[in-house]
Amino acid sequence: MIYMYEGGKGGKTVMVLGPKWRFHYYAHFDAIDAFLFQPVAFGTKSVVVDNMAGKLPHLHYAITTSFSYWW
């Protein structure tokens, strides 16, 4: 994990650096059982999805990159 934040509309959020230098952003966690810059293996359970004050549990996910692709 390269980024962790708590607050705002996303609640508890994390960002993970993945293959091809892509950033994977997740929001609306109830609990995060990891620390900053911890390597995260595929299938590792390190978060719990939030209930969002009576709404159905859900997760926001996005993939971004900091590099422009020439094609």
Order of alpha helices (4+ residues) and beta strands (2+ residues): beta-beta-beta-beta-beta
